[in-house]
Amino acid sequence: EPEVTQTPSHQVTQMGQEVILRCVPISNHLYFYWYRQILGQKVEFLVSFYNNEISEKSEIFDDQFSVERPDGSNFTLKIRSTKLEDSAMYFCASSDKPGTSGYNEQFFGPGTRLTVL
Amino acid sequence: GEDVEQSLFLSVREGDSSVINCTYTDSSSTYLYWYKQEPGAGLQLLTYIFSNMDMKQDQRLTVLLNKKDKHLSLRIADTQTGDSAIYFCAETGGYNKLIFGAGTRLAVHP
């Protein structure tokens, strides 16, 4: 069964460093998402991406964050200068259709745990 | 704004029914979802309900929706140890995104 994969599973970095989290969505999907979950808190939407453009982003997704689909299979989240509060589990998701009718089944990867020291 | 709340922990005995509750705020949500996360895995869609329904049954799972109170529940009948996981309630937040709760950790003991 097709699945979303994410690498690495755990990333440890120093504050101020750049990190790139990688995701391989399901191959025929066109809509891509990043979410994050700080330990003990809610899963929060960061950004959605379609047709090589950001469709929607949350307040969390500031200038320190960027997304890219560099080669037609990978979908990446870059954090330019990490802060302690960026420590969280980051989930990538993909779907084959938008939520225009309200129904939006998103397929999630296992997550990357980012620890900023 | 949009918000989803759920209790963080539930412990049940194997064979009993589990009921996980959730409240949401966006009355315009057309679909509400339950996702399951097993250790080391991503969030997997378990079931969903359309907002014009008040109940949906799928084998051991029953979803109840009270639109007036903006309350959603997931009942798992005959709970098994394999049901131990974190269960997330989510609503559709506009065009693209899902709005999640913090997840309820279900522990099943013998």
Boltz contact constraints between the chains, C-beta under 6 A:
constraints:
  - contact:
      token1: [A, 41]
      token2: [B, 102]
      max_distance: 6.0
  - contact:
      token1: [A, 42]
      token2: [B, 100]
      max_distance: 6.0
  - contact:
      token1: [A, 42]
      token2: [B, 101]
      max_distance: 6.0
  - contact:
      token1: [A, 42]
      token2: [B, 102]
      max_distance: 6.0
  - contact:
      token1: [A, 43]
      token2: [B, 100]
      max_distance: 6.0
  - contact:
      token1: [A, 45]
      token2: [B, 97]
      max_distance: 6.0
  - contact:
      token1: [A, 48]
      token2: [B, 96]
      max_distance: 6.0
  - contact:
      token1: [A, 55]
      token2: [B, 96]
      max_distance: 6.0
  - contact:
      token1: [A, 56]
      token2: [B, 96]
      max_distance: 6.0
  - contact:
      token1: [A, 99]
      token2: [B, 92]
      max_distance: 6.0
  - contact:
      token1: [A, 99]
      token2: [B, 95]
      max_distance: 6.0
  - contact:
      token1: [A, 99]
      token2: [B, 96]
      max_distance: 6.0
  - contact:
      token1: [A, 102]
      token2: [B, 30]
      max_distance: 6.0
  - contact:
      token1: [A, 102]
      token2: [B, 31]
      max_distance: 6.0
  - contact:
      token1: [A, 102]
      token2: [B, 92]
      max_distance: 6.0
  - contact:
      token1: [A, 103]
      token2: [B, 31]
      max_distance: 6.0
  - contact:
      token1: [A, 104]
      token2: [B, 92]
      max_distance: 6.0
  - contact:
      token1: [A, 105]
      token2: [B, 45]
      max_distance: 6.0
  - contact:
      token1: [A, 108]
      token2: [B, 42]
      max_distance: 6.0
  - contact:
      token1: [A, 108]
      token2: [B, 43]
      max_distance: 6.0
  - contact:
      token1: [A, 109]
      token2: [B, 42]
      max_distance: 6.0
  - contact:
      token1: [A, 110]
      token2: [B, 41]
      max_distance: 6.0
  - contact:
      token1: [A, 110]
      token2: [B, 42]
      max_distance: 6.0
